Amino acid sequence: MASLRLSNSAFQDEALYLYHGHWMIDSWLHGADLDSNPSAWFTGAPQLYPVLAALLDGVGGLELARLFSTLCMLSATVAVHWTANTSSGAPARCASASSRPWCSPSAAPSSS
């Protein structure tokens, strides 16, 4: 039973985003200062994504936060496909949309 429970734990990058999001929310609610610059080490929207993911984590747990992350990834893929569709033909849009997962930093093999 313990191995089943631990198999669904957050990965390091997920935990970092969720922890920082909860930290930002606590800072806003209680007036504590944040002594870090999230835009220096987070990609994308460092003031938006961690906070939304932390809110969803508080409401529905890690599963809801992962669903939100999946929807963000799918919307980015659709945006790349749409951009390629409007600027070039079918081979370019298929190649661009299919290469998205392989070009992202998350596609790199993990050392764990």
Biotite code that builds the C-alpha atoms (Angstrom):
import biotite.structure as struc

atoms = struc.array([
    struc.Atom([0.000, 0.000, 0.000], chain_id="A", res_id=1, res_name="MET", atom_name="CA", element="C"),
    struc.Atom([2.850, 2.408, 0.778], chain_id="A", res_id=2, res_name="ALA", atom_name="CA", element="C"),
    struc.Atom([4.380, 1.923, -2.682], chain_id="A", res_id=3, res_name="SER", atom_name="CA", element="C"),
    struc.Atom([1.043, 2.758, -4.316], chain_id="A", res_id=4, res_name="LEU", atom_name="CA", element="C"),
    struc.Atom([0.772, 5.924, -2.258], chain_id="A", res_id=5, res_name="ARG", atom_name="CA", element="C"),
    struc.Atom([4.323, 7.030, -3.013], chain_id="A", res_id=6, res_name="LEU", atom_name="CA", element="C"),
    struc.Atom([4.005, 6.329, -6.730], chain_id="A", res_id=7, res_name="SER", atom_name="CA", element="C"),
    struc.Atom([1.692, 9.313, -7.098], chain_id="A", res_id=8, res_name="ASN", atom_name="CA", element="C"),
    struc.Atom([3.914, 11.846, -5.367], chain_id="A", res_id=9, res_name="SER", atom_name="CA", element="C"),
    struc.Atom([4.918, 15.067, -7.082], chain_id="A", res_id=10, res_name="ALA", atom_name="CA", element="C"),
    struc.Atom([8.060, 15.251, -9.175], chain_id="A", res_id=11, res_name="PHE", atom_name="CA", element="C"),
    struc.Atom([10.708, 17.795, -8.172], chain_id="A", res_id=12, res_name="GLN", atom_name="CA", element="C"),
    struc.Atom([9.646, 20.452, -10.665], chain_id="A", res_id=13, res_name="ASP", atom_name="CA", element="C"),
    struc.Atom([5.962, 19.942, -9.859], chain_id="A", res_id=14, res_name="GLU", atom_name="CA", element="C"),
    struc.Atom([6.665, 20.227, -6.151], chain_id="A", res_id=15, res_name="ALA", atom_name="CA", element="C"),
    struc.Atom([8.732, 23.380, -6.685], chain_id="A", res_id=16, res_name="LEU", atom_name="CA", element="C"),
    struc.Atom([5.961, 25.114, -8.638], chain_id="A", res_id=17, res_name="TYR", atom_name="CA", element="C"),
    struc.Atom([3.285, 24.029, -6.147], chain_id="A", res_id=18, res_name="LEU", atom_name="CA", element="C"),
    struc.Atom([5.386, 24.980, -3.116], chain_id="A", res_id=19, res_name="TYR", atom_name="CA", element="C"),
    struc.Atom([6.187, 28.387, -4.545], chain_id="A", res_id=20, res_name="HIS", atom_name="CA", element="C"),
    struc.Atom([2.540, 28.929, -5.500], chain_id="A", res_id=21, res_name="GLY", atom_name="CA", element="C"),
    struc.Atom([1.397, 28.128, -1.967], chain_id="A", res_id=22, res_name="HIS", atom_name="CA", element="C"),
    struc.Atom([4.144, 30.403, -0.655], chain_id="A", res_id=23, res_name="TRP", atom_name="CA", element="C"),
    struc.Atom([2.947, 33.280, -2.879], chain_id="A", res_id=24, res_name="MET", atom_name="CA", element="C"),
    struc.Atom([-0.664, 32.797, -1.785], chain_id="A", res_id=25, res_name="ILE", atom_name="CA", element="C"),
    struc.Atom([0.381, 32.798, 1.890], chain_id="A", res_id=26, res_name="ASP", atom_name="CA", element="C"),
    struc.Atom([2.389, 35.934, 1.234], chain_id="A", res_id=27, res_name="SER", atom_name="CA", element="C"),
    struc.Atom([-0.603, 37.691, -0.295], chain_id="A", res_id=28, res_name="TRP", atom_name="CA", element="C"),
    struc.Atom([-2.984, 36.606, 2.453], chain_id="A", res_id=29, res_name="LEU", atom_name="CA", element="C"),
    struc.Atom([-0.721, 37.281, 5.424], chain_id="A", res_id=30, res_name="HIS", atom_name="CA", element="C"),
    struc.Atom([1.435, 40.123, 4.098], chain_id="A", res_id=31, res_name="GLY", atom_name="CA", element="C"),
    struc.Atom([4.777, 38.340, 4.373], chain_id="A", res_id=32, res_name="ALA", atom_name="CA", element="C"),
    struc.Atom([7.520, 39.374, 1.984], chain_id="A", res_id=33, res_name="ASP", atom_name="CA", element="C"),
    struc.Atom([8.721, 37.012, -0.705], chain_id="A", res_id=34, res_name="LEU", atom_name="CA", element="C"),
    struc.Atom([12.487, 37.007, -0.636], chain_id="A", res_id=35, res_name="ASP", atom_name="CA", element="C"),
    struc.Atom([12.921, 35.430, -4.059], chain_id="A", res_id=36, res_name="SER", atom_name="CA", element="C"),
    struc.Atom([12.549, 36.403, -7.684], chain_id="A", res_id=37, res_name="ASN", atom_name="CA", element="C"),
    struc.Atom([10.558, 33.607, -9.345], chain_id="A", res_id=38, res_name="PRO", atom_name="CA", element="C"),
    struc.Atom([11.075, 34.991, -12.847], chain_id="A", res_id=39, res_name="SER", atom_name="CA", element="C"),
    struc.Atom([14.799, 34.328, -12.466], chain_id="A", res_id=40, res_name="ALA", atom_name="CA", element="C"),
    struc.Atom([14.353, 30.557, -12.213], chain_id="A", res_id=41, res_name="TRP", atom_name="CA", element="C"),
    struc.Atom([10.825, 29.785, -13.501], chain_id="A", res_id=42, res_name="PHE", atom_name="CA", element="C"),
    struc.Atom([9.870, 29.765, -17.162], chain_id="A", res_id=43, res_name="THR", atom_name="CA", element="C"),
    struc.Atom([6.606, 30.957, -18.598], chain_id="A", res_id=44, res_name="GLY", atom_name="CA", element="C"),
    struc.Atom([4.392, 33.006, -16.305], chain_id="A", res_id=45, res_name="ALA", atom_name="CA", element="C"),
    struc.Atom([6.027, 32.690, -12.859], chain_id="A", res_id=46, res_name="PRO", atom_name="CA", element="C"),
    struc.Atom([3.451, 34.875, -11.111], chain_id="A", res_id=47, res_name="GLN", atom_name="CA", element="C"),
    struc.Atom([0.480, 33.130, -12.716], chain_id="A", res_id=48, res_name="LEU", atom_name="CA", element="C"),
    struc.Atom([1.033, 29.413, -13.227], chain_id="A", res_id=49, res_name="TYR", atom_name="CA", element="C"),
    struc.Atom([2.351, 28.490, -9.746], chain_id="A", res_id=50, res_name="PRO", atom_name="CA", element="C"),
    struc.Atom([-0.495, 30.359, -8.061], chain_id="A", res_id=51, res_name="VAL", atom_name="CA", element="C"),
    struc.Atom([-3.195, 28.744, -10.208], chain_id="A", res_id=52, res_name="LEU", atom_name="CA", element="C"),
    struc.Atom([-1.616, 25.309, -9.782], chain_id="A", res_id=53, res_name="ALA", atom_name="CA", element="C"),
    struc.Atom([-1.410, 25.813, -5.999], chain_id="A", res_id=54, res_name="ALA", atom_name="CA", element="C"),
    struc.Atom([-5.058, 26.879, -5.843], chain_id="A", res_id=55, res_name="LEU", atom_name="CA", element="C"),
    struc.Atom([-6.071, 23.784, -7.801], chain_id="A", res_id=56, res_name="LEU", atom_name="CA", element="C"),
    struc.Atom([-3.804, 21.648, -5.593], chain_id="A", res_id=57, res_name="ASP", atom_name="CA", element="C"),
    struc.Atom([-5.617, 22.991, -2.552], chain_id="A", res_id=58, res_name="GLY", atom_name="CA", element="C"),
    struc.Atom([-9.024, 22.247, -4.062], chain_id="A", res_id=59, res_name="VAL", atom_name="CA", element="C"),
    struc.Atom([-8.489, 18.926, -5.816], chain_id="A", res_id=60, res_name="GLY", atom_name="CA", element="C"),
    struc.Atom([-5.023, 17.753, -4.904], chain_id="A", res_id=61, res_name="GLY", atom_name="CA", element="C"),
    struc.Atom([-2.139, 16.827, -7.140], chain_id="A", res_id=62, res_name="LEU", atom_name="CA", element="C"),
    struc.Atom([-4.428, 15.230, -9.723], chain_id="A", res_id=63, res_name="GLU", atom_name="CA", element="C"),
    struc.Atom([-6.233, 18.506, -10.429], chain_id="A", res_id=64, res_name="LEU", atom_name="CA", element="C"),
    struc.Atom([-2.941, 20.398, -10.600], chain_id="A", res_id=65, res_name="ALA", atom_name="CA", element="C"),
    struc.Atom([-1.643, 17.820, -13.101], chain_id="A", res_id=66, res_name="ARG", atom_name="CA", element="C"),
    struc.Atom([-4.826, 18.100, -15.158], chain_id="A", res_id=67, res_name="LEU", atom_name="CA", element="C"),
    struc.Atom([-4.319, 21.876, -15.299], chain_id="A", res_id=68, res_name="PHE", atom_name="CA", element="C"),
    struc.Atom([-0.713, 21.342, -16.399], chain_id="A", res_id=69, res_name="SER", atom_name="CA", element="C"),
    struc.Atom([-1.870, 18.927, -19.109], chain_id="A", res_id=70, res_name="THR", atom_name="CA", element="C"),
    struc.Atom([-4.427, 21.444, -20.354], chain_id="A", res_id=71, res_name="LEU", atom_name="CA", element="C"),
    struc.Atom([-1.706, 24.113, -20.504], chain_id="A", res_id=72, res_name="CYS", atom_name="CA", element="C"),
    struc.Atom([0.499, 21.765, -22.554], chain_id="A", res_id=73, res_name="MET", atom_name="CA", element="C"),
    struc.Atom([-2.343, 20.872, -24.893], chain_id="A", res_id=74, res_name="LEU", atom_name="CA", element="C"),
    struc.Atom([-3.271, 24.525, -25.390], chain_id="A", res_id=75, res_name="SER", atom_name="CA", element="C"),
    struc.Atom([0.370, 25.334, -26.243], chain_id="A", res_id=76, res_name="ALA", atom_name="CA", element="C"),
    struc.Atom([0.393, 22.488, -28.789], chain_id="A", res_id=77, res_name="THR", atom_name="CA", element="C"),
    struc.Atom([-2.853, 23.714, -30.351], chain_id="A", res_id=78, res_name="VAL", atom_name="CA", element="C"),
    struc.Atom([-1.456, 27.265, -30.497], chain_id="A", res_id=79, res_name="ALA", atom_name="CA", element="C"),
    struc.Atom([1.672, 26.035, -32.314], chain_id="A", res_id=80, res_name="VAL", atom_name="CA", element="C"),
    struc.Atom([-0.470, 24.001, -34.706], chain_id="A", res_id=81, res_name="HIS", atom_name="CA", element="C"),
    struc.Atom([-2.771, 26.957, -35.374], chain_id="A", res_id=82, res_name="TRP", atom_name="CA", element="C"),
    struc.Atom([0.165, 29.319, -35.964], chain_id="A", res_id=83, res_name="THR", atom_name="CA", element="C"),
    struc.Atom([1.776, 26.891, -38.395], chain_id="A", res_id=84, res_name="ALA", atom_name="CA", element="C"),
    struc.Atom([-1.583, 26.328, -40.074], chain_id="A", res_id=85, res_name="ASN", atom_name="CA", element="C"),
    struc.Atom([-2.071, 30.022, -40.739], chain_id="A", res_id=86, res_name="THR", atom_name="CA", element="C"),
    struc.Atom([1.488, 30.604, -41.923], chain_id="A", res_id=87, res_name="SER", atom_name="CA", element="C"),
    struc.Atom([2.257, 27.442, -43.950], chain_id="A", res_id=88, res_name="SER", atom_name="CA", element="C"),
    struc.Atom([0.924, 24.133, -45.235], chain_id="A", res_id=89, res_name="GLY", atom_name="CA", element="C"),
    struc.Atom([-0.029, 20.790, -43.741], chain_id="A", res_id=90, res_name="ALA", atom_name="CA", element="C"),
    struc.Atom([3.476, 19.270, -43.461], chain_id="A", res_id=91, res_name="PRO", atom_name="CA", element="C"),
    struc.Atom([4.772, 22.239, -41.473], chain_id="A", res_id=92, res_name="ALA", atom_name="CA", element="C"),
    struc.Atom([1.868, 22.306, -39.034], chain_id="A", res_id=93, res_name="ARG", atom_name="CA", element="C"),
    struc.Atom([2.072, 18.565, -38.371], chain_id="A", res_id=94, res_name="CYS", atom_name="CA", element="C"),
    struc.Atom([5.835, 18.708, -37.887], chain_id="A", res_id=95, res_name="ALA", atom_name="CA", element="C"),
    struc.Atom([5.629, 21.702, -35.564], chain_id="A", res_id=96, res_name="SER", atom_name="CA", element="C"),
    struc.Atom([2.857, 20.265, -33.402], chain_id="A", res_id=97, res_name="ALA", atom_name="CA", element="C"),
    struc.Atom([4.488, 16.843, -33.162], chain_id="A", res_id=98, res_name="SER", atom_name="CA", element="C"),
    struc.Atom([7.933, 18.262, -32.341], chain_id="A", res_id=99, res_name="SER", atom_name="CA", element="C"),
    struc.Atom([6.652, 20.295, -29.362], chain_id="A", res_id=100, res_name="ARG", atom_name="CA", element="C"),
    struc.Atom([7.036, 17.529, -26.750], chain_id="A", res_id=101, res_name="PRO", atom_name="CA", element="C"),
    struc.Atom([10.521, 16.652, -28.007], chain_id="A", res_id=102, res_name="TRP", atom_name="CA", element="C"),
    struc.Atom([11.796, 20.233, -27.930], chain_id="A", res_id=103, res_name="CYS", atom_name="CA", element="C"),
    struc.Atom([10.718, 21.077, -24.414], chain_id="A", res_id=104, res_name="SER", atom_name="CA", element="C"),
    struc.Atom([13.082, 20.810, -21.438], chain_id="A", res_id=105, res_name="PRO", atom_name="CA", element="C"),
    struc.Atom([10.724, 18.306, -19.822], chain_id="A", res_id=106, res_name="SER", atom_name="CA", element="C"),
    struc.Atom([11.461, 15.809, -22.619], chain_id="A", res_id=107, res_name="ALA", atom_name="CA", element="C"),
    struc.Atom([15.032, 15.393, -21.407], chain_id="A", res_id=108, res_name="ALA", atom_name="CA", element="C"),
    struc.Atom([15.689, 12.076, -19.678], chain_id="A", res_id=109, res_name="PRO", atom_name="CA", element="C"),
    struc.Atom([15.621, 12.380, -15.925], chain_id="A", res_id=110, res_name="SER", atom_name="CA", element="C"),
    struc.Atom([18.493, 11.271, -13.765], chain_id="A", res_id=111, res_name="SER", atom_name="CA", element="C"),
    struc.Atom([16.238, 9.659, -11.148], chain_id="A", res_id=112, res_name="SER", atom_name="CA", element="C"),
])
